Amino acid sequence: MREQGHATLRYPMALAALAAFLVGGVLDAQASRIYVANQDDGTISVVDAKGLKPLATIDAKGKNTHDLWLSPDGRRLFATNMATGTISVVDTAKNEVIATVSTGRLTHTVATTPNGKELWINAGNEDHIPIVDAASLKIVAKVPLGEPIGTGHVWFTSDGKRAYMTSPKFAQVFVLDVAGRKVLNKIAVGKSTTFIQVSRDNKEVWGTNTGESSVYVIDAATNKVKATIEVGRNPNHLTLVGSQVFVTLGGQDEVAVVDAKSHKVLGHIPVGRRPHGIWPGADGKLVYVAHEETSDLRVIDVAKRSAVWAVPVGKRPIAVVVTK
């Protein structure tokens, strides 16, 4: 097993202890749990964010578990199962699946509206966006797309009025009217665009061109790309933390750090093999990264821009979310 800058340790407790030491003892005091979707296992790993210890492994009741999203109150965790075309609903108090919802072929990603009332799903092989009522767990509406757009991601503005969904098939970002349940605009970006995130002030939309080596920044007011930033090979997911953007680079086993204002690359952090999902801790001091090939979760100290091996998870982890 190849390591970059850190010794290989064998035991989870030792890994957690080293992680705590190397990040200066700064564990995520606010966040209680980290959830990781393990695609090849069809499971979800649950990790204690305070002690970086494994708590549970949840059977997702589906195949190719890929994406995760927490309800605003943290009581429910929603997981997509690509091969079975379903959403699994997890009771976070019990750490078990309480329901599954059929949502369409190649169910790839999910996000809840900011008020928590609806789930919007990217079903890559369907010609629409299924919308699931969070209370009844039934499909209540569909946003027509005309044809399947591929395995993209969706993210809402904080006011819930707009949503953005990526189309890797067409190298576009779809701008969606949430109340009207329709496509408002399509924005051309780079090849195989995948992950997307809206800034907290709703002024910018950041996304990754996984088929290239760049991320893009969309001006939400004009629906135009205002910047394209070269960050490294095969950017997967990204997360905005304060004035910085952290981007996993699956093609070079690093996380790029970008200044959100100047759009300059500040540096690269060596991590494990094939980093994919990334999510910040509740206080913004730490960032968690899942690695497809090393099947582990690492912790990045935001201030120091350094990473340590934190804890092993399931096989081929893809997505990460953290409770607030």
Summary of the structure (lengths in Angstrom):
residues: 324
radius of gyration: 18.2
end to end distance: 33.3
largest distance: 53.7
contacts: 1221
relative contact order: 0.15
helix: 3%
strand: 53%
